[in-house]
Amino acid sequence: MKRNQTMMQFFEWFVEPDGEHWNRLKERAAELSERGITAVWIPPVTKGQSDQDTGYGIYDLYDLGEFDQKGTVRTKYGTKDQLLEAIQTCREHGIAVYTDLVMNHKAGADETETFDVVEVAEDNRQEDVSEPFQIEGWTKFTFPGRGDTYSSFKWSYEHFNGTDYDAGTDRSGIFRIIHGDKQWNNNVDDRFGNYDYLMFANIDYHQEQVREEMIRWGHWIADTTGCGGFRLDAIKHIDYEFVRQFVEEVGKPRGDEFFIVGEFWNEDADTCRDFLGKLDYSISLFDVSLHYKLHQASLAGPDFDLTALFHHNLVDSHPMNAVTFVDNHDTQPGEALESWVGDSFKQSAYAIILLRENGYPCVFYGDYYGINGEEPIPDKKEAIDPLLYARYHKAYGEQEDYLDHPSTVGWVRRGDEAIERSGCAVVISNDEEGFKRMYVGEHRAGEIWLDLTNTREDKIVIGEDGWADFPVNGCSLSVWALPEFDVE
């Protein structure tokens, strides 16, 4: 039987910009594999605006830390050779690597160009707030350090439909480029009237030559890195017809094992389901709805109804298309989408994504290894490791939920004969100490189960009828299971 699969997002916003991150991944690959991590999502591997750029201020898609551009050969994370060595080491340890693709915009242009624009309202991009006028925009990408190596395509203003800065007047705004019949793309999120534009120079997917170049690059990045999948950044801002084409032409020929997950940041699960339908359910999406509920639960404490966590999320209706997560680089404190799941509920949140039957869980580097920056946050490795152990060794088989109380919830995984000593019972409380009486199977009669989190020292003896009372401390969780060796 195939073991449970678990992804790790192997970066946080404030990872040290020392060029050693790919080496860190290489060094930790063996340990991650031992913990049951079967895939890592790594940050953008392409050259950004500087060696400090996290990767989302994308400059050259074909520079993986190989060419002297933007004052650096390496990226924030290292050189091309270090990247390829890290990916190969991961593969040797059974870990797939998913690269983060930034396809919505480009930044750090090499030259300015003069062209016509209209300024649009920030809160309604469909509303023009000026007559046409000329600006001097940073839209010319010639890649002098790379030249024509790998691709001879050069970007200029006709390949974009918007930008945010006029160098001629030193003024920022949202400027829609006028060139022929150029408009915003309508196959995008409808927030702010039209959410095609996000930042920097916005790529125009109406242009056939742009689509062709991005498809070529998709094949190149997959072939060059040997990655096992993609994470698609900011896809609610990208023409969904192009996303579908990209998946069809780049992803599908690589087989079912090539995994693609998109960042479609919308907490409404119905909207996410509609978007999946537009892509013919060909990719997975992060379950943003579940994340926000976990965040709310951590804020509200005992006032939050825990049963609400298990309904009306993407993972409920489309478990094969849902990547569940607790936090990520955008939700960590101080970032654009800050919605941090607090310490009081962090371990329980990880139990929900790691030990339930549905969804593909993603562990956040910032939780596992800690967060750097001006206000560092300690790691939660000690709290997460027992859950990773339980996921890899115990959380198999039929699931039965016990969601009959707003402050104490539980579920059972009955185990699978192919995984020796598997099966577990999980109990979560956000208020007082309690217990859940749950059925684990008559064949378990007489077994002695322990709390894998080491929160409680009880020894639970499974009754002759297969039932037992599984206790939990107040505002805590316990994961009960048959230990590796029998106890008396």
C-alpha positions, 0 to 999 in steps of 0.5 A, a space after each residue: 500500500 502506498 504511504 500517505 503523501 505530505 508536502 512541505 513549503 520549503 521557504 518562508 518570506 524571511 529566509 536568509 538571503 545568503 545564497 545557501 537555501 538550495 544547500 539547506 534543502 540538499 542537507 535536509 532531504 534525508 531528514 525530511 524523507 525520514 519524517 514522511 515528507 514526500 514532496 517540497 514546494 520550493 520558491 521561484 528558482 528564476 532571477 529576481 530584481 536582486 539577490 535579496 528578491 524572494 523570487 516574486 519580483 521576477 526578472 528573467 525566467 531563463 536565469 536560474 542563478 547562472 548569469 551575471 544579471 541584476 548585480 548577481 549570478 546567484 539568486 537569493 537561494 543559490 546558483 543553478 548548480 546548487 539548485 539542480 544538486 538539491 533537486 537530484 538529492 531530493 529525488 534520491 530520497 523519494 521527494 518530489 520537487 514542485 517549482 513555483 512559477 510566476 507568470 503574471 508579471 515581470 519586474 526590473 526591466 533593463 530599459 524604459 520605453 515611451 508609450 500611451 496609457 490611460 490611468 485607471 481607478 485603483 478600486 475599479 480598474 474598469 474606470 478610466 480616470 484620465 485621458 490618454 497620455 504618454 509615460 516612460 515605463 520600465 517595460 524593455 527586457 533585453 537580458 544583456 547578461 544572458 543574451 539569446 541563451 535558451 531563448 531569444 525572446 525580448 519583452 517590450 511594452 506591447 507584451 504587457 497590458 499595464 504597469 505601475 510607474 511612470 519614470 518620466 514623472 516619477 509617479 506611481 499609479 495603475 496605467 493601462 497600456 494603449 496599443 491596438 485593441 489592448 484591454 485587460 483580460 476578462 478571464 480573471 477574478 472580478 475584484 476591483 472590477 477586473 483583477 488582471 493587474 496585480 503589480 509591476 509590468 502585467 503580462 498580456 495573455 491576449 498576445 499569441 507570441 506571449 502565450 507561445 513563449 510561456 509554453 516554451 518556457 514551461 517545457 524548458 523549466 520542467 526539463 532543465 530542473 527535473 522537477 516533479 510539478 509546479 505551484 502556479 502563483 497568483 492564477 486568479 490574475 491570469 487568463 484561465 484559458 491560458 492556465 488551462 492551455 499551459 496545464 494541457 500542453 506542459 503538465 499533462 504530457 508528463 504523466 499523472 505523477 506530475 503535480 500542479 497546484 494553483 494559488 487561487 486566493 479566495 476564501 469562498 469555496 464555491 468560487 474555488 470550485 467554479 474556477 476548478 470547473 473552468 480548468 476541467 479539474 486538471 489541477 489542485 488548489 490550496 484550500 483557502 477556505 479551510 485556512 481562514 477557518 483555522 485562523 478564526 478558530 485560533 482567534 476566537 478560542 472557546 467561542 468558535 464552533 469546532 464543528 464548522 471546521 469540517 464543512 463547506 471547504 474545498 477539501 469536502 467537495 473536491 478532496 482530490 483537488 485540494 491542498 490543505 495548509 495551516 499557513 504560508 509565506 503570505 499569511 505569516 505576520 507582517 505579510 500581505 495576506 496576514 492571517 496567522 494561525 496562533 500558537 494556541 491552535 497551531 498543533 490542532 490545525 496541523 492535526 486537522 490537515 495531516 490526520 484526516 482522510 482527504 486532502 493533500 497537506 502542506 507543512 509550512 517551513 516557517 512553522 517547522 523551522 521558524 521565521 526570521 526577520 525583525 520579529 522572529 518566531 520560534 519553530 513548532 517542530 516539536 509539536 509537528 513531528 508527532 503528527 508527521 509520525 502519526 500521518 506516516 505510520 497511523 492515519 490510514 483506513 476508514 474515517 469516522 467523525 465524532 463532531 457532536 460538540 462545539 468545543 470537543 471534536 474527534 475522529 477515528 482512522 480504522 487502520 489498514 492491514 497493509 500498514 502494521 499497527 496503523 489506525 488512530 483516534 484524534 481528539 481536539 478541544 478548544 475549551 475545557 478538558 474532555 473526552 470522546 467515546 469512539 469506536 475503533 473496532 472490535 478487533 482492537 479489543 484489549 489493545 493499549 493505546 497511548 497519546 503520540 503527542 505526549 500531552 497525556 500519560 494515560 493508557 487507554 485500553 480498548 473495550 471488548 466492544 471496540 469502544 473507548 473513552 479518549 481524553 483530551 486536555 483543555 485547549 489541546 489535542 491528543 492523538 491516540 494510537 497503538 505504540 510501536 511496541 506493546 506496553 503493559 
